[in-house]
Structure formats: C-alpha cells, structure tokens
Amino acid sequence: MKKIVIGTAGHIDHGKTALIKALTGIDCDRLKEEKERGITTELGFAHYRFGDDLLVGIVDVPGHEKFIRHMVAGAWGIDMVLFVIAADEGVMPQTREHMDICEMLGIKRGIVVITKKDLVDNEMVELVQEDVKEFLAGRVLENSPIMVVSAMTKENIPELKDAIATLADEIQERSREGIFRLPVDRVFTIKGLGTIVTGTCISGSLKVGEEVDIYPLSKRTKVKNIQAYHEDTEEIIAGQRVALNLQGIEKSEIARGVIIGKPGTLIFTHRIDATLKYLKLPYKPIKNDTVMRFHIATTQEEARLVVLGKDAIEPGEELFVQFVFKNPLVALPGDNFILRGSYAIQTIGGGRVLDIMPPKHKRKAADLERIYDVLTHGDDLEKTRYHVRKGGFEGVHEETLCILMGKDRSYAAALTGQLERLGRVKSVGKITVDMEAFEAYKKTLTSIITSFFEKNPLKAGMSKEELRTRLPRVEPSIFQKALEESISANLVEVEKDKVKVKSPGEKIDKSLEQTESGVLKVLFGHWLTPPGLKELAYETGRNERELKDILGKLNFQGRVVKLKSDMYFHRDAIEDLKQKAISYLTAKKEMTPSDFKSVVDISRKYMIPLLEYLDEIKLTIRSGDKRILRN
C-alpha cells in the first residue's frame, strides 16, 4: 500500500478542519479551547484509506498568524497540500503567507479547495474562482486543480477524494533508504504506556526495539512500540505519520522541536551554509548580522544572518548565506527552512540547507562563488570531494561524511570508493583524506626528517612519537599510513623506533667514524669504571653536546649501554659483567652487594647502578639486600 502525507494550508476560519472531517470523518480539533473558540490552535491529525492501494495521513494546521510556528511544523515533510480558500472571503493575508511557506518548503503538488460553497451563491463562487486564479498566477500551484466544495452539505467531496487519489498516484513514495529522522510535533502520555511522540517520518526506517537518540537533548532511549495510523506495526518507513512509545523518558523532558534519530547518524550544528530567498515584500533590505527566527522541521531557533557576498539582501533576491545559531540544532543538506523577522509576525523568506558543517567563511572572498556552485549544482561525487577537502590533513570519518551528505553508509561508501579509484582521495581505515592533502602531509613528514638530520647529523634518528607531534594533528592511522608510504618510496627508513633519512649509497663521514671509534676505545679501556661526559669529552677531543649525540647514536645501535645515571659503558664490559653475575649466582644461588664487589671490584658509585641495571633487564630479582637469578 502506497503511503503519503498531505497537509492543509490557508487563512484562519476558512474551513480546513471541517474539510478534513468531511473527507475522513475525523475531527482534528481535539482541545477544549479549540472547540470553544472554533479555531485550530494546535496541529491536528487524521488519515484516510483509498481502497487497498493508498493510505493518506493528513496534517491539519492552524491558520491564525499567531500559530505560524505550528503551521510550519505541520507543513514540513508533507508530500502535497490541500490549499483552502473560503468562498465567502476569498484570498486573505494568511492565504498569501501560507502559500509563501509552502513554496519555501518545496511543496510542489497540491489541490486548491474553495470551501463554504453552501454560504454563497454561484455568482460569488465565480468571482472567488477568478480571484484565486489571479492569486495563483506565477505560483507553484498555478496549474493545480481548483475544486469548489461544501464540508457541511458534502457537495463535491467525493470528487475531491478522486482528485486526491489521482494526484497521489503521481507522487513518488519516499525511499526507506537514508538517515532516519522523525521531527516531533506532539508529545503526550498514555496511562500504562508512558511517553508517546508523534511526527512524520521524513526519511529512513525504524523498527520496534531499536535504540534512538533524542536531539538536541543527548538522551538515548529504546522504542517500545510503534503505531502508524492507530495500528501497531513492527517497522515504519519514510512518508508515514507515526507514534513512538519511548522507554524511560518523561513527557516533561521533551517537547515539539526535538528530532528522533538513530545513534551516531545526526549531529548538532551551530552554523550552516544555505540559499536564502528574500520574498518580494514591501520591506527594507536585510543587513548582514541581522538576527532572525529560523524555522526548520518542528524546530524554531534564533539565528544571525551572515550575507556572504554583499552587505545586505534586497527583497526578491536569492543569495548564498550563512546562519549562526544561538543554540545548536539538527539539520541535513537539502532541508528547507522558513525565515521570519525577530519581532515581526510576517514570513519574509526561506531557502535550502547546503552544508551543515561549513567553515567560517570570509565575507566577499574569491572562492565563495565556487563553493556555492558545488553545493547547489554539483553532483554527489563533487559534493563528497568538497566535504573531504574541508577535512584537510585530518580527513573525514565515514560516519561524519554520511551525515554531511545526508546519505546512508552504503551510498556514501560507494562515492568515496569511486573517488579513490579516480585518485582523488585516500581511504585510511574509516577515514577519507583528500589525496592532495595526504601528499602534502607526506611531504611535510620527509621535510621534517631531512631538516632534523641537517641540524643533528650525529643523532641516530628522530623517534616516531616526536615526529608525529611535529606534524599537523591527525589520527594515528593517517600518520602510520604516511610513514609506511614514505618508507616504501625510499624517502625515509625506520630502525627500531627511530626514523631517519634514506640516502642510497650513504657516504661515510671518516671524521665521525674516527670519533666513534675513539669513544668506544676510551670506554673499553675504562671497562666498568667509565669517565663522566666532561672527562670523556676531554679524552676524545669533542665538545659535550656533540659527544652526547654520538653516545646516543652508539647506545641506539647497541654498541654502548647507557644506565639511568647517565653512565655509558662499552657493550663488551656489560656482557662480561652479565656472565660473571650468572656464574656467581648459579654457584652460590644469591648475591649481596658485598659479594658483587668481590666479583667485579668496583666502587659503590658504579656498583649500585650496575646492580639496578641487572634488575631492570630482568637478569636478577632483588629480595631485601640480596639478589637471585630470575629463571
């Protein structure tokens, strides 16, 4: 069965609620105040089955100017509109504003219904029809059917039902693919069940038992039960009016305006790029930095307008703009929004969301036109690369990229896969990096290593960790991939944990080789009583700074052994010490410092650090004042 959602629109008291009751038998005015005053103040909901092939959910919106926020909330996400104009009044102020809102929200299909035919004569009906045709000229519903009905006498109601079914047949049912979103338009409780939220499922699908997040409240819960059109169901898909029974959430915790989504599929944003069309109204230009009321889905938020290419936007103009929000909200690219003045009650414009994680653009910058062109006219491949390039060296995680594109994971993965085959991006695990940025990162890596060796020719190399911290901040996997590719390209090499420049046929510095040999000779001569750095510098003829680098390199190569107390021993001396300790402990089973002194005959200055070294390398275990062999 095909499922779509239609909504009403039109001036207050033009018969929208009565029309729905005549169509469905359902009275959408459920509040006591609405029945007493005879006007709709809240959203109402109904549904109607057209045989076995079509199920229509209907949203009844308020017509009064004070409830425009409710009207926008109800109209967002509908597939077609019943645009209602009363035969006894004709086109009125909210008729015009509701039409503007429908156009701004991208509603392209509808039926214009002239109601209250029973209150006027045929001549009046004809005059109103002419008035309506004139009003619709140049509007999105200009070529839509115009039907004259009476909700009281039911005249032409059957014909209206036929027209709805015919138009619904032309509407493509929403795909169950994509990111699940349910903007909440009503919250209530049922005794024994708990909190219920209702809304129109505008994309994706959801099953009973799945976890959901409530944005922007950062609350997670589980769906206990789902109803669509008052019937229990195991799964809902886009295009249905639904009610969710949420587990462990109090009614007081949530309200209209929140978005229900699956965990990790939506993000908060404080800033968006968008197109904005300022309606051709008798108003002044809107200056940059003006604070406006921004309506999207069921959410209303205060926003500061940034006019990117000019200092103001003129009535009738459509421009590339940025909005900065006072509080974060949830949106996806392609969403339509309505803009109203901070204090005025008139809708002044609207547009479409282009980017939900844009940088803070420099106004009147040269690249704004290029960005606008990609975001408005580019295909999905071009938009994907744009978002990846924004990520710079850090790239974009696959979950974030899905949200930025407003697509599900499989579709986004297909896009990045195609870009990788074209050589435009590099995939590193779950992160995608622009290829130009990745190559620049590798170039910076080799440049840092080369510069390091030019300044420190005596060092064994730079540690991986030091190299990583000197590079632009990225995920460890990106650093590792760049290092691996640099090694494969013979640009650098890694020995143990040290990175150094790879130079084929490396020339041997005879002077350095002689110095190293001299240092080793001195240490060998002193055996287990090596000189300090100052004395060693004197004996080898090198300054202490150079000597420290040489000793570090020799220690890295394993030709000398450094103890914690900055003592450097020849490797052969340490190996001899280890063998003597093993021989003694094998025969005697345990060894005190005095026993050790009898074996090596050195002072405490050297004896204690050497004993601790034997413990550190796990040759011995200390027990009180004695040491035994570790098995």
Buried (B, 14 or more C-beta within 10 A) or exposed (E): EBBBBBBBBBBBBBBBBBBBBBBBEBBBBEEEEBEEEEBBBBBBBBBBEBEEEBBBBBBBBBBBBEBBBBBBBBBBBBBBBBBBBBBBBBBBEBBBBBBBBBBBBBBBBBBBBBBBBBBBEEEBBEBBBEBBEEBBEEBBBEEBBBBBBBBBEEBBBEEBBEBBBEBBEEBEBBEBBBBBBBBBBBBEEEEEEBBBBBBBBBBBBBEBEBEBBBBBEEBEBBBBBBBBBEEEBEEBBBBBBBBBBBBEBEBEBBEBBBBBBBEEBBBBBEBBBBBBBBBEBEBEBBEBEBBBBBBBBBBBBEBBBBBBBBEBBEBEBEBBBBBBBEEEBBBBBEBBBBBBBEEEEBBBBBBBBBBBBBEEBEBEEEEBEEBBEBBEEBEBBBBBBBBBBBBBBBBBBBBBBBBBBBBBEEBBBBBBEBBBEEEBBBBBEBBBBBBEBBBBBBEBBBEBBBEBBEEBEBBBBBEBEBBBEBBBEBBEEBBBBBBEBBBEEEBBBBEEEBBBBBEEEEEEEEEBEEBBEBBBEBBBEBBBBBBEBEEBBEBBEBEEEBBBBBBBBBBBEEBBBBBEEEBBBBBBBBEBBBEEBBEBBEEEEBBBBEBBEEBBEBEEEBBEBBBBBBEEEEBBEEEEEBBBBEE
